[in-house]
Amino acid sequence: MADYIRPVVFTLGGQKFGVDINLVQSIERQVDVVPVPNAMKYISGIVNLRGEVIPVMSLKKKFSMDDTAESKGNNTVIVNLPDMKIALEVDEVLEIGELNAEKIVDMPRLAKNEETEYLDRVASVDGDLVILLDINKILSEDEAQGVREFAEQMSRND
């Protein structure tokens, strides 16, 4: 019997990405992001989600993608990192997929470097490539510490 993985599949600028559903707390549509001055370039702001202040990360900015591309929606995927929650801005959540592990390969070494450790694996689904992200590596240690401090400061100001 084949093993399967279940990612939440979403789009960013026309490209498909996926994150492990076990790390996803919720998928939110049309959240009100409050911009925060002088935040890190890829932090769009904060969102108050059921009484919890959560930093919002623009994956387009983190991935140096064109942020002006048309998107079909404004969706947010709330993920649980080891010691914090973070909201990921995505264009559109497509599905909770079920991918055959045999059809998933490691990301080619040429596509990875120290700054892109989060590019984990890639799967071919109906002729499209889905880049599977290791969400635990989306932030470097320094970035994670900065986001933690930012979130703590915003929570105290709430």
N, CA, C and O atoms as a GROMACS GRO file, in nm:
protein
  632
    1MET      N    1   0.084  -0.119   0.000
    1MET     CA    2   0.000   0.000   0.000
    1MET      C    3   0.088   0.125   0.000
    1MET      O    4   0.183   0.134   0.077
    2ALA      N    5   0.056   0.218  -0.085
    2ALA     CA    6   0.137   0.340  -0.098
    2ALA      C    7   0.112   0.435   0.018
    2ALA      O    8   0.002   0.442   0.072
    3ASP      N    9   0.217   0.507   0.055
    3ASP     CA   10   0.204   0.611   0.157
    3ASP      C   11   0.159   0.740   0.089
    3ASP      O   12   0.194   0.767  -0.026
    4TYR      N   13   0.082   0.818   0.162
    4TYR     CA   14   0.034   0.946   0.110
    4TYR      C   15   0.069   1.056   0.208
    4TYR      O   16   0.078   1.033   0.329
    5ILE      N   17   0.088   1.176   0.155
    5ILE     CA   18   0.100   1.292   0.242
    5ILE      C   19  -0.018   1.384   0.210
    5ILE      O   20  -0.071   1.383   0.098
    6ARG      N   21  -0.057   1.462   0.309
    6ARG     CA   22  -0.174   1.549   0.293
    6ARG      C   23  -0.131   1.695   0.313
    6ARG      O   24  -0.127   1.743   0.426
    7PRO      N   25  -0.100   1.764   0.204
    7PRO     CA   26  -0.066   1.906   0.215
    7PRO      C   27  -0.187   1.995   0.189
    7PRO      O   28  -0.280   1.959   0.117
    8VAL      N   29  -0.184   2.113   0.249
    8VAL     CA   30  -0.274   2.220   0.209
    8VAL      C   31  -0.207   2.284   0.088
    8VAL      O   32  -0.096   2.336   0.099
    9VAL      N   33  -0.273   2.280  -0.027
    9VAL     CA   34  -0.216   2.331  -0.152
    9VAL      C   35  -0.274   2.469  -0.180
    9VAL      O   36  -0.395   2.489  -0.175
   10PHE      N   37  -0.184   2.563  -0.210
   10PHE     CA   38  -0.226   2.701  -0.236
   10PHE      C   39  -0.142   2.759  -0.349
   10PHE      O   40  -0.041   2.702  -0.389
   11THR      N   41  -0.186   2.875  -0.399
   11THR     CA   42  -0.112   2.941  -0.506
   11THR      C   43  -0.051   3.071  -0.456
   11THR      O   44  -0.103   3.138  -0.367
   12LEU      N   45   0.061   3.103  -0.516
   12LEU     CA   46   0.131   3.231  -0.500
   12LEU      C   47   0.177   3.271  -0.638
   12LEU      O   48   0.261   3.203  -0.698
   13GLY      N   49   0.124   3.380  -0.690
   13GLY     CA   50   0.167   3.427  -0.822
   13GLY      C   51   0.158   3.321  -0.930
   13GLY      O   52   0.242   3.317  -1.019
   14GLY      N   53   0.057   3.236  -0.924
   14GLY     CA   54   0.038   3.134  -1.026
   14GLY      C   55   0.110   3.003  -1.000
   14GLY      O   56   0.082   2.904  -1.067
   15GLN      N   57   0.203   2.999  -0.904
   15GLN     CA   58   0.276   2.877  -0.870
   15GLN      C   59   0.206   2.806  -0.755
   15GLN      O   60   0.154   2.871  -0.664
   16LYS      N   61   0.204   2.673  -0.759
   16LYS     CA   62   0.142   2.595  -0.652
   16LYS      C   63   0.245   2.556  -0.546
   16LYS      O   64   0.357   2.514  -0.578
   17PHE      N   65   0.203   2.570  -0.421
   17PHE     CA   66   0.285   2.531  -0.307
   17PHE      C   67   0.199   2.448  -0.213
   17PHE      O   68   0.076   2.450  -0.221
   18GLY      N   69   0.265   2.375  -0.124
   18GLY     CA   70   0.192   2.298  -0.024
   18GLY      C   71   0.264   2.297   0.108
   18GLY      O   72   0.387   2.302   0.114
   19VAL      N   73   0.186   2.291   0.216
   19VAL     CA   74   0.242   2.275   0.351
   19VAL      C   75   0.169   2.158   0.418
   19VAL      O   76   0.051   2.134   0.394
   20ASP      N   77   0.241   2.088   0.502
   20ASP     CA   78   0.188   1.973   0.574
   20ASP      C   79   0.065   2.012   0.655
   20ASP      O   80   0.071   2.103   0.737
   21ILE      N   81  -0.045   1.943   0.632
   21ILE     CA   82  -0.170   1.977   0.701
   21ILE      C   83  -0.157   1.962   0.852
   21ILE      O   84  -0.230   2.027   0.927
   22ASN      N   85  -0.065   1.878   0.898
   22ASN     CA   86  -0.048   1.860   1.043
   22ASN      C   87   0.004   1.985   1.112
   22ASN      O   88  -0.007   1.998   1.234
   23LEU      N   89   0.062   2.078   1.035
   23LEU     CA   90   0.113   2.203   1.092
   23LEU      C   91   0.015   2.318   1.075
   23LEU      O   92   0.039   2.428   1.125
   24VAL      N   93  -0.094   2.294   1.005
   24VAL     CA   94  -0.192   2.400   0.978
   24VAL      C   95  -0.299   2.401   1.086
   24VAL      O   96  -0.365   2.300   1.113
   25GLN      N   97  -0.314   2.518   1.149
   25GLN     CA   98  -0.419   2.533   1.250
   25GLN      C   99  -0.553   2.566   1.184
   25GLN      O  100  -0.656   2.508   1.220
   26SER      N  101  -0.549   2.659   1.088
   26SER     CA  102  -0.674   2.698   1.022
   26SER      C  103  -0.644   2.768   0.891
   26SER      O  104  -0.531   2.811   0.865
   27ILE      N  105  -0.747   2.779   0.809
   27ILE     CA  106  -0.742   2.855   0.685
   27ILE      C  107  -0.846   2.965   0.699
   27ILE      O  108  -0.964   2.938   0.721
   28GLU      N  109  -0.801   3.089   0.686
   28GLU     CA  110  -0.890   3.203   0.706
   28GLU      C  111  -0.903   3.279   0.574
   28GLU      O  112  -0.807   3.291   0.497
   29ARG      N  113  -1.022   3.327   0.548
   29ARG     CA  114  -1.048   3.404   0.426
   29ARG      C  115  -1.075   3.550   0.463
   29ARG      O  116  -1.147   3.579   0.558
   30GLN      N  117  -1.017   3.639   0.387
   30GLN     CA  118  -1.042   3.783   0.402
   30GLN      C  119  -1.023   3.833   0.545
   30GLN      O  120  -1.114   3.891   0.603
   31VAL      N  121  -0.906   3.811   0.601
   31VAL     CA  122  -0.877   3.861   0.735
   31VAL      C  123  -0.832   4.006   0.727
   31VAL      O  124  -0.777   4.050   0.625
   32ASP      N  125  -0.855   4.081   0.833
   32ASP     CA  126  -0.812   4.220   0.840
   32ASP      C  127  -0.672   4.226   0.899
   32ASP      O  128  -0.653   4.209   1.019
   33VAL      N  129  -0.575   4.252   0.812
   33VAL     CA  130  -0.436   4.262   0.856
   33VAL      C  131  -0.409   4.406   0.893
   33VAL      O  132  -0.434   4.498   0.815
   34VAL      N  133  -0.357   4.426   1.014
   34VAL     CA  134  -0.322   4.560   1.061
   34VAL      C  135  -0.174   4.581   1.031
   34VAL      O  136  -0.090   4.514   1.090
   35PRO      N  137  -0.141   4.675   0.942
   35PRO     CA  138   0.000   4.701   0.911
   35PRO      C  139   0.073   4.753   1.035
   35PRO      O  140   0.016   4.825   1.117
   36VAL      N  141   0.199   4.715   1.046
   36VAL     CA  142   0.282   4.760   1.158
   36VAL      C  143   0.404   4.829   1.100
   36VAL      O  144   0.481   4.768   1.025
   37PRO      N  145   0.423   4.958   1.134
   37PRO     CA  146   0.539   5.030   1.080
   37PRO      C  147   0.670   4.968   1.126
   37PRO      O  148   0.681   4.915   1.236
   38ASN      N  149   0.768   4.974   1.039
   38ASN     CA  150   0.905   4.930   1.068
   38ASN      C  151   0.918   4.781   1.098
   38ASN      O  152   1.014   4.739   1.162
   39ALA      N  153   0.822   4.702   1.052
   39ALA     CA  154   0.833   4.556   1.069
   39ALA      C  155   0.928   4.503   0.962
   39ALA      O  156   0.963   4.574   0.867
   40MET      N  157   0.971   4.378   0.977
   40MET     CA  158   1.055   4.315   0.876
   40MET      C  159   0.986   4.323   0.741
   40MET      O  160   0.863   4.326   0.735
   41LYS      N  161   1.063   4.327   0.634
   41LYS     CA  162   1.005   4.353   0.501
   41LYS      C  163   0.899   4.252   0.460
   41LYS      O  164   0.808   4.288   0.385
   42TYR      N  165   0.907   4.130   0.506
   42TYR     CA  166   0.809   4.030   0.466
   42TYR      C  167   0.697   4.010   0.569
   42TYR      O  168   0.612   3.924   0.551
   43ILE      N  169   0.698   4.090   0.676
   43ILE     CA  170   0.588   4.086   0.773
   43ILE      C  171   0.488   4.193   0.732
   43ILE      O  172   0.517   4.312   0.738
   44SER      N  173   0.369   4.149   0.692
   44SER     CA  174   0.265   4.242   0.645
   44SER      C  175   0.199   4.316   0.759
   44SER      O  176   0.146   4.425   0.740
   45GLY      N  177   0.203   4.257   0.876
   45GLY     CA  178   0.138   4.317   0.993
   45GLY      C  179   0.096   4.209   1.090
   45GLY      O  180   0.162   4.106   1.104
   46ILE      N  181  -0.015   4.236   1.157
   46ILE     CA  182  -0.067   4.142   1.255
   46ILE      C  183  -0.216   4.122   1.232
   46ILE      O  184  -0.283   4.204   1.168
   47VAL      N  185  -0.266   4.012   1.284
   47VAL     CA  186  -0.409   3.984   1.278
   47VAL      C  187  -0.452   3.937   1.417
   47VAL      O  188  -0.380   3.864   1.484
   48ASN      N  189  -0.570   3.981   1.458
   48ASN     CA  190  -0.627   3.936   1.584
   48ASN      C  191  -0.725   3.826   1.550
   48ASN      O  192  -0.834   3.851   1.499
   49LEU      N  193  -0.685   3.703   1.578
   49LEU     CA  194  -0.765   3.588   1.542
   49LEU      C  195  -0.818   3.521   1.668
   49LEU      O  196  -0.743   3.455   1.741
   50ARG      N  197  -0.944   3.539   1.692
   50ARG     CA  198  -1.010   3.483   1.810
   50ARG      C  199  -0.935   3.519   1.938
   50ARG      O  200  -0.913   3.434   2.025
   51GLY      N  201  -0.896   3.646   1.948
   51GLY     CA  202  -0.830   3.697   2.067
   51GLY      C  203  -0.680   3.676   2.073
   51GLY      O  204  -0.616   3.716   2.170
   52GLU      N  205  -0.623   3.615   1.971
   52GLU     CA  206  -0.479   3.590   1.968
   52GLU      C  207  -0.416   3.676   1.859
   52GLU      O  208  -0.459   3.673   1.744
   53VAL      N  209  -0.312   3.752   1.896
   53VAL     CA  210  -0.242   3.837   1.800
   53VAL      C  211  -0.134   3.752   1.732
   53VAL      O  212  -0.046   3.696   1.797
   54ILE      N  213  -0.144   3.744   1.599
   54ILE     CA  214  -0.055   3.658   1.521
   54ILE      C  215   0.012   3.741   1.412
   54ILE      O  216  -0.056   3.815   1.340
   55PRO      N  217   0.147   3.731   1.399
   55PRO     CA  218   0.214   3.802   1.289
   55PRO      C  219   0.176   3.741   1.154
   55PRO      O  220   0.156   3.620   1.142
   56VAL      N  221   0.168   3.827   1.053
   56VAL     CA  222   0.129   3.785   0.918
   56VAL      C  223   0.249   3.800   0.826
   56VAL      O  224   0.308   3.908   0.815
   57MET      N  225   0.286   3.690   0.759
   57MET     CA  226   0.400   3.690   0.668
   57MET      C  227   0.352   3.686   0.524
   57MET      O  228   0.269   3.603   0.487
   58SER      N  229   0.405   3.776   0.442
   58SER     CA  230   0.380   3.772   0.299
   58SER      C  231   0.480   3.675   0.237
   58SER      O  232   0.600   3.704   0.229
   59LEU      N  233   0.431   3.559   0.194
   59LEU     CA  234   0.521   3.463   0.132
   59LEU      C  235   0.577   3.517   0.001
   59LEU      O  236   0.689   3.484  -0.037
   60LYS      N  237   0.500   3.601  -0.069
   60LYS     CA  238   0.552   3.660  -0.193
   60LYS      C  239   0.676   3.744  -0.164
   60LYS      O  240   0.775   3.737  -0.237
   61LYS      N  241   0.671   3.823  -0.057
   61LYS     CA  242   0.788   3.904  -0.023
   61LYS      C  243   0.902   3.816   0.027
   61LYS      O  244   1.017   3.839  -0.007
   62LYS      N  245   0.870   3.716   0.107
   62LYS     CA  246   0.973   3.625   0.158
   62LYS      C  247   1.043   3.554   0.043
   62LYS      O  248   1.164   3.534   0.046
   63PHE      N  249   0.966   3.515  -0.059
   63PHE     CA  250   1.021   3.442  -0.172
   63PHE      C  251   1.069   3.535  -0.284
   63PHE      O  252   1.107   3.487  -0.391
   64SER      N  253   1.067   3.667  -0.261
   64SER     CA  254   1.108   3.767  -0.361
   64SER      C  255   1.027   3.752  -0.490
   64SER      O  256   1.082   3.761  -0.600
   65MET      N  257   0.898   3.729  -0.476
   65MET     CA  258   0.808   3.718  -0.591
   65MET      C  259   0.744   3.854  -0.617
   65MET      O  260   0.738   3.939  -0.528
   66ASP      N  261   0.696   3.873  -0.739
   66ASP     CA  262   0.626   3.996  -0.776
   66ASP      C  263   0.497   4.004  -0.696
   66ASP      O  264   0.409   3.920  -0.709
   67ASP      N  265   0.487   4.107  -0.612
   67ASP     CA  266   0.371   4.122  -0.525
   67ASP      C  267   0.256   4.194  -0.594
   67ASP      O  268   0.149   4.211  -0.535
   68THR      N  269   0.277   4.237  -0.718
   68THR     CA  270   0.171   4.311  -0.788
   68THR      C  271   0.085   4.221  -0.875
   68THR      O  272  -0.014   4.265  -0.932
   69ALA      N  273   0.124   4.094  -0.885
   69ALA     CA  274   0.047   4.001  -0.969
   69ALA      C  275  -0.096   3.988  -0.916
   69ALA      O  276  -0.120   3.990  -0.795
   70GLU      N  277  -0.188   3.975  -1.010
   70GLU     CA  278  -0.328   3.958  -0.972
   70GLU      C  279  -0.344   3.830  -0.890
   70GLU      O  280  -0.285   3.727  -0.921
   71SER      N  281  -0.423   3.839  -0.786
   71SER     CA  282  -0.452   3.720  -0.708
   71SER      C  283  -0.603   3.701  -0.704
   71SER      O  284  -0.679   3.796  -0.720
   72LYS      N  285  -0.645   3.577  -0.683
   72LYS     CA  286  -0.787   3.546  -0.684
   72LYS      C  287  -0.852   3.572  -0.549
   72LYS      O  288  -0.974   3.571  -0.538
   73GLY      N  289  -0.772   3.594  -0.450
   73GLY     CA  290  -0.830   3.614  -0.318
   73GLY      C  291  -0.724   3.653  -0.219
   73GLY      O  292  -0.605   3.664  -0.252
   74ASN      N  293  -0.767   3.674  -0.098
   74ASN     CA  294  -0.675   3.709   0.008
   74ASN      C  295  -0.698   3.609   0.120
   74ASN      O  296  -0.780   3.631   0.209
   75ASN      N  297  -0.625   3.501   0.114
   75ASN     CA  298  -0.641   3.394   0.211
   75ASN      C  299  -0.520   3.388   0.302
   75ASN      O  300  -0.410   3.429   0.265
   76THR      N  301  -0.542   3.337   0.420
   76THR     CA  302  -0.435   3.326   0.518
   76THR      C  303  -0.436   3.185   0.574
   76THR      O  304  -0.541   3.133   0.615
   77VAL      N  305  -0.320   3.123   0.576
   77VAL     CA  306  -0.304   2.990   0.634
   77VAL      C  307  -0.230   3.008   0.766
   77VAL      O  308  -0.115   3.053   0.768
   78ILE      N  309  -0.296   2.973   0.876
   78ILE     CA  310  -0.234   2.985   1.008
   78ILE      C  311  -0.159   2.855   1.036
   78ILE      O  312  -0.218   2.747   1.036
   79VAL      N  313  -0.027   2.867   1.059
   79VAL     CA  314   0.055   2.748   1.084
   79VAL      C  315   0.118   2.755   1.222
   79VAL      O  316   0.144   2.862   1.276
   80ASN      N  317   0.141   2.638   1.276
   80ASN     CA  318   0.206   2.624   1.406
   80ASN      C  319   0.352   2.590   1.383
   80ASN      O  320   0.386   2.482   1.336
   81LEU      N  321   0.440   2.684   1.418
   81LEU     CA  322   0.583   2.659   1.418
   81LEU      C  323   0.619   2.607   1.556
   81LEU      O  324   0.534   2.608   1.645
   82PRO      N  325   0.742   2.561   1.577
   82PRO     CA  326   0.774   2.501   1.707
   82PRO      C  327   0.740   2.587   1.829
   82PRO      O  328   0.696   2.534   1.931
   83ASP      N  329   0.759   2.717   1.821
   83ASP     CA  330   0.732   2.798   1.941
   83ASP      C  331   0.651   2.924   1.912
   83ASP      O  332   0.653   3.019   1.990
   84MET      N  333   0.578   2.924   1.801
   84MET     CA  334   0.490   3.036   1.771
   84MET      C  335   0.395   2.999   1.658
   84MET      O  336   0.414   2.900   1.588
   85LYS      N  337   0.293   3.082   1.644
   85LYS     CA  338   0.202   3.071   1.529
   85LYS      C  339   0.233   3.185   1.435
   85LYS      O  340   0.274   3.293   1.478
   86ILE      N  341   0.213   3.160   1.307
   86ILE     CA  342   0.232   3.266   1.209
   86ILE      C  343   0.126   3.248   1.100
   86ILE      O  344   0.089   3.136   1.065
   87ALA      N  345   0.078   3.359   1.048
   87ALA     CA  346  -0.020   3.357   0.941
   87ALA      C  347   0.052   3.379   0.809
   87ALA      O  348   0.129   3.474   0.795
   88LEU      N  349   0.028   3.292   0.714
   88LEU     CA  350   0.092   3.302   0.582
   88LEU      C  351  -0.010   3.356   0.483
   88LEU      O  352  -0.115   3.297   0.462
   89GLU      N  353   0.023   3.470   0.421
   89GLU     CA  354  -0.064   3.526   0.316
   89GLU      C  355  -0.042   3.447   0.188
   89GLU      O  356   0.072   3.432   0.142
   90VAL      N  357  -0.151   3.397   0.130
   90VAL     CA  358  -0.144   3.324   0.004
   90VAL      C  359  -0.252   3.380  -0.088
   90VAL      O  360  -0.346   3.444  -0.043
   91ASP      N  361  -0.237   3.356  -0.218
   91ASP     CA  362  -0.336   3.405  -0.313
   91ASP      C  363  -0.467   3.328  -0.300
   91ASP      O  364  -0.574   3.387  -0.283
   92GLU      N  365  -0.457   3.197  -0.308
   92GLU     CA  366  -0.578   3.115  -0.306
   92GLU      C  367  -0.545   2.977  -0.251
   92GLU      O  368  -0.447   2.915  -0.292
   93VAL      N  369  -0.626   2.929  -0.158
   93VAL     CA  370  -0.613   2.791  -0.110
   93VAL      C  371  -0.694   2.705  -0.206
   93VAL      O  372  -0.813   2.726  -0.225
   94LEU      N  373  -0.627   2.607  -0.266
   94LEU     CA  374  -0.691   2.523  -0.368
   94LEU      C  375  -0.758   2.400  -0.310
   94LEU      O  376  -0.872   2.367  -0.343
   95GLU      N  377  -0.685   2.330  -0.222
   95GLU     CA  378  -0.737   2.204  -0.173
   95GLU      C  379  -0.651   2.151  -0.059
   95GLU      O  380  -0.540   2.200  -0.033
   96ILE      N  381  -0.705   2.052   0.006
   96ILE     CA  382  -0.624   1.969   0.094
   96ILE      C  383  -0.598   1.844   0.012
   96ILE      O  384  -0.686   1.761  -0.009
   97GLY      N  385  -0.475   1.833  -0.034
   97GLY     CA  386  -0.442   1.728  -0.129
   97GLY      C  387  -0.410   1.596  -0.062
   97GLY      O  388  -0.393   1.587   0.059
   98GLU      N  389  -0.403   1.495  -0.145
   98GLU     CA  390  -0.356   1.364  -0.101
   98GLU      C  391  -0.258   1.319  -0.208
   98GLU      O  392  -0.298   1.278  -0.317
   99LEU      N  393  -0.130   1.327  -0.176
   99LEU     CA  394  -0.026   1.300  -0.274
   99LEU      C  395   0.041   1.167  -0.244
   99LEU      O  396   0.078   1.139  -0.130
  100ASN      N  397   0.056   1.086  -0.346
  100ASN     CA  398   0.125   0.959  -0.334
  100ASN      C  399   0.273   0.988  -0.310
  100ASN      O  400   0.338   1.056  -0.389
  101ALA      N  401   0.326   0.937  -0.200
  101ALA     CA  402   0.465   0.963  -0.162
  101ALA      C  403   0.563   0.917  -0.269
  101ALA      O  404   0.674   0.970  -0.280
  102GLU      N  405   0.524   0.818  -0.349
  102GLU     CA  406   0.612   0.769  -0.455
  102GLU      C  407   0.630   0.871  -0.567
  102GLU      O  408   0.725   0.862  -0.644
  103LYS      N  409   0.539   0.968  -0.577
  103LYS     CA  410   0.546   1.069  -0.683
  103LYS      C  411   0.607   1.200  -0.634
  103LYS      O  412   0.599   1.302  -0.702
  104ILE      N  413   0.667   1.196  -0.517
  104ILE     CA  414   0.728   1.315  -0.458
  104ILE      C  415   0.879   1.294  -0.457
  104ILE      O  416   0.928   1.190  -0.415
  105VAL      N  417   0.951   1.395  -0.503
  105VAL     CA  418   1.098   1.388  -0.504
  105VAL      C  419   1.155   1.505  -0.426
  105VAL      O  420   1.090   1.608  -0.408
  106ASP      N  421   1.279   1.487  -0.381
  106ASP     CA  422   1.347   1.596  -0.313
  106ASP      C  423   1.368   1.712  -0.410
  106ASP      O  424   1.384   1.692  -0.530
  107MET      N  425   1.367   1.832  -0.355
  107MET     CA  426   1.395   1.950  -0.436
  107MET      C  427   1.537   1.937  -0.492
  107MET      O  428   1.629   1.903  -0.417
  108PRO      N  429   1.556   1.962  -0.620
  108PRO     CA  430   1.691   1.953  -0.677
  108PRO      C  431   1.790   2.042  -0.600
  108PRO      O  432   1.757   2.154  -0.561
  109ARG      N  433   1.909   1.990  -0.579
  109ARG     CA  434   2.010   2.063  -0.501
  109ARG      C  435   2.042   2.200  -0.560
  109ARG      O  436   2.072   2.293  -0.485
  110LEU      N  437   2.037   2.212  -0.690
  110LEU     CA  438   2.066   2.341  -0.753
  110LEU      C  439   1.963   2.447  -0.718
  110LEU      O  440   1.992   2.566  -0.727
  111ALA      N  441   1.844   2.406  -0.678
  111ALA     CA  442   1.737   2.500  -0.644
  111ALA      C  443   1.741   2.541  -0.497
  111ALA      O  444   1.665   2.628  -0.454
  112LYS      N  445   1.830   2.478  -0.420
  112LYS     CA  446   1.835   2.506  -0.277
  112LYS      C  447   1.968   2.571  -0.239
  112LYS      O  448   2.072   2.542  -0.297
  113ASN      N  449   1.959   2.658  -0.139
  113ASN     CA  450   2.079   2.714  -0.077
  113ASN      C  451   2.044   2.746   0.067
  113ASN      O  452   1.935   2.711   0.113
  114GLU      N  453   2.134   2.811   0.140
  114GLU     CA  454   2.107   2.841   0.281
  114GLU      C  455   1.981   2.923   0.300
  114GLU      O  456   1.911   2.908   0.401
  115GLU      N  457   1.951   3.009   0.205
  115GLU     CA  458   1.834   3.096   0.219
  115GLU      C  459   1.705   3.030   0.171
  115GLU      O  460   1.596   3.085   0.192
  116THR      N  461   1.716   2.914   0.108
  116THR     CA  462   1.595   2.847   0.059
  116THR      C  463   1.585   2.704   0.112
  116THR      O  464   1.535   2.615   0.043
  117GLU      N  465   1.631   2.682   0.234
  117GLU     CA  466   1.622   2.550   0.297
  117GLU      C  467   1.478   2.501   0.307
  117GLU      O  468   1.454   2.381   0.314
  118TYR      N  469   1.384   2.594   0.309
  118TYR     CA  470   1.243   2.560   0.323
  118TYR      C  471   1.185   2.494   0.198
  118TYR      O  472   1.076   2.437   0.203
  119LEU      N  473   1.255   2.501   0.085
  119LEU     CA  474   1.210   2.432  -0.036
  119LEU      C  475   1.244   2.285  -0.019
  119LEU      O  476   1.358   2.243  -0.042
  120ASP      N  477   1.146   2.207   0.022
  120ASP     CA  478   1.171   2.071   0.068
  120ASP      C  479   1.166   1.968  -0.044
  120ASP      O  480   1.266   1.905  -0.077
  121ARG      N  481   1.048   1.952  -0.101
  121ARG     CA  482   1.028   1.850  -0.203
  121ARG      C  483   0.936   1.904  -0.312
  121ARG      O  484   0.881   2.013  -0.299
  122VAL      N  485   0.921   1.827  -0.417
  122VAL     CA  486   0.833   1.870  -0.526
  122VAL      C  487   0.753   1.748  -0.575
  122VAL      O  488   0.804   1.636  -0.581
  123ALA      N  489   0.628   1.775  -0.608
  123ALA     CA  490   0.540   1.668  -0.657
  123ALA      C  491   0.478   1.712  -0.788
  123ALA      O  492   0.452   1.831  -0.810
  124SER      N  493   0.454   1.617  -0.875
  124SER     CA  494   0.384   1.644  -0.999
  124SER      C  495   0.240   1.598  -0.981
  124SER      O  496   0.212   1.481  -0.955
  125VAL      N  497   0.147   1.694  -0.995
  125VAL     CA  498   0.005   1.666  -0.975
  125VAL      C  499  -0.070   1.713  -1.099
  125VAL      O  500  -0.077   1.833  -1.126
  126ASP      N  501  -0.127   1.620  -1.172
  126ASP     CA  502  -0.203   1.653  -1.292
  126ASP      C  503  -0.125   1.745  -1.386
  126ASP      O  504  -0.181   1.839  -1.443
  127GLY      N  505   0.003   1.718  -1.401
  127GLY     CA  506   0.086   1.796  -1.491
  127GLY      C  507   0.143   1.924  -1.433
  127GLY      O  508   0.225   1.989  -1.496
  128ASP      N  509   0.099   1.961  -1.313
  128ASP     CA  510   0.152   2.081  -1.246
  128ASP      C  511   0.250   2.040  -1.138
  128ASP      O  512   0.235   1.936  -1.074
  129LEU      N  513   0.351   2.123  -1.118
  129LEU     CA  514   0.444   2.099  -1.008
  129LEU      C  515   0.394   2.170  -0.883
  129LEU      O  516   0.353   2.286  -0.888
  130VAL      N  517   0.398   2.100  -0.772
  130VAL     CA  518   0.362   2.156  -0.642
  130VAL      C  519   0.488   2.152  -0.557
  130VAL      O  520   0.543   2.045  -0.530
  131ILE      N  521   0.535   2.270  -0.515
  131ILE     CA  522   0.653   2.278  -0.430
  131ILE      C  523   0.607   2.262  -0.286
  131ILE      O  524   0.526   2.341  -0.235
  132LEU      N  525   0.660   2.160  -0.220
  132LEU     CA  526   0.624   2.133  -0.081
  132LEU      C  527   0.724   2.203   0.010
  132LEU      O  528   0.845   2.183  -0.001
  133LEU      N  529   0.671   2.286   0.097
  133LEU     CA  530   0.755   2.367   0.185
  133LEU      C  531   0.775   2.299   0.319
  133LEU      O  532   0.682   2.240   0.375
  134ASP      N  533   0.897   2.307   0.371
  134ASP     CA  534   0.923   2.268   0.510
  134ASP      C  535   0.902   2.394   0.592
  134ASP      O  536   0.992   2.475   0.608
  135ILE      N  537   0.782   2.409   0.644
  135ILE     CA  538   0.742   2.533   0.709
  135ILE      C  539   0.826   2.561   0.834
  135ILE      O  540   0.837   2.676   0.876
  136ASN      N  541   0.884   2.456   0.893
  136ASN     CA  542   0.969   2.477   1.010
  136ASN      C  543   1.101   2.544   0.974
  136ASN      O  544   1.173   2.592   1.062
  137LYS      N  545   1.133   2.548   0.844
  137LYS     CA  546   1.257   2.613   0.800
  137LYS      C  547   1.230   2.743   0.725
  137LYS      O  548   1.321   2.800   0.664
  138ILE      N  549   1.105   2.790   0.728
  138ILE     CA  550   1.068   2.911   0.653
  138ILE      C  551   1.143   3.034   0.705
  138ILE      O  552   1.167   3.128   0.630
  139LEU      N  553   1.179   3.031   0.833
  139LEU     CA  554   1.254   3.141   0.894
  139LEU      C  555   1.388   3.090   0.943
  139LEU      O  556   1.398   2.980   0.997
  140SER      N  557   1.492   3.170   0.924
  140SER     CA  558   1.621   3.137   0.984
  140SER      C  559   1.608   3.157   1.135
  140SER      O  560   1.508   3.213   1.181
  141GLU      N  561   1.705   3.112   1.211
  141GLU     CA  562   1.700   3.130   1.358
  141GLU      C  563   1.688   3.278   1.394
  141GLU      O  564   1.608   3.315   1.480
  142ASP      N  565   1.767   3.363   1.328
  142ASP     CA  566   1.762   3.507   1.356
  142ASP      C  567   1.625   3.565   1.320
  142ASP      O  568   1.569   3.645   1.395
  143GLU      N  569   1.572   3.524   1.204
  143GLU     CA  570   1.440   3.573   1.164
  143GLU      C  571   1.332   3.527   1.261
  143GLU      O  572   1.244   3.604   1.300
  144ALA      N  573   1.340   3.400   1.301
  144ALA     CA  574   1.240   3.346   1.394
  144ALA      C  575   1.245   3.421   1.526
  144ALA      O  576   1.140   3.453   1.584
  145GLN      N  577   1.364   3.450   1.574
  145GLN     CA  578   1.377   3.526   1.699
  145GLN      C  579   1.317   3.665   1.682
  145GLN      O  580   1.248   3.714   1.772
  146GLY      N  581   1.344   3.729   1.570
  146GLY     CA  582   1.287   3.862   1.545
  146GLY      C  583   1.135   3.859   1.539
  146GLY      O  584   1.070   3.949   1.592
  147VAL      N  585   1.078   3.758   1.474
  147VAL     CA  586   0.933   3.746   1.464
  147VAL      C  587   0.873   3.717   1.602
  147VAL      O  588   0.768   3.771   1.637
  148ARG      N  589   0.940   3.630   1.680
  148ARG     CA  590   0.891   3.601   1.816
  148ARG      C  591   0.886   3.727   1.900
  148ARG      O  592   0.787   3.754   1.967
  149GLU      N  593   0.996   3.805   1.896
  149GLU     CA  594   1.001   3.930   1.973
  149GLU      C  595   0.894   4.028   1.924
  149GLU      O  596   0.829   4.094   2.005
  150PHE      N  597   0.876   4.036   1.794
  150PHE     CA  598   0.774   4.122   1.735
  150PHE      C  599   0.636   4.081   1.785
  150PHE      O  600   0.557   4.165   1.827
  151ALA      N  601   0.606   3.950   1.780
  151ALA     CA  602   0.475   3.900   1.823
  151ALA      C  603   0.452   3.926   1.971
  151ALA      O  604   0.342   3.964   2.012
  152GLU      N  605   0.555   3.904   2.052
  152GLU     CA  606   0.542   3.929   2.196
  152GLU      C  607   0.515   4.076   2.223
  152GLU      O  608   0.431   4.110   2.306
  153GLN      N  609   0.585   4.163   2.153
  153GLN     CA  610   0.566   4.307   2.172
  153GLN      C  611   0.424   4.347   2.130
  153GLN      O  612   0.359   4.425   2.200
  154MET      N  613   0.375   4.294   2.018
  154MET     CA  614   0.241   4.327   1.973
  154MET      C  615   0.135   4.273   2.070
  154MET      O  616   0.033   4.338   2.092
  155SER      N  617   0.159   4.156   2.127
  155SER     CA  618   0.064   4.098   2.223
  155SER      C  619   0.056   4.183   2.349
  155SER      O  620  -0.052   4.199   2.407
  156ARG      N  621   0.169   4.238   2.392
  156ARG     CA  622   0.170   4.323   2.512
  156ARG      C  623   0.098   4.454   2.486
  156ARG      O  624   0.039   4.512   2.577
  157ASN      N  625   0.102   4.502   2.361
  157ASN     CA  626   0.038   4.629   2.327
  157ASN      C  627  -0.112   4.614   2.304
  157ASN      O  628  -0.183   4.714   2.294
  158ASP      N  629  -0.160   4.492   2.296
  158ASP     CA  630  -0.301   4.467   2.267
  158ASP      C  631  -0.389   4.498   2.386
  158ASP      O  632  -0.511   4.483   2.379
   0.00000   0.00000   0.00000
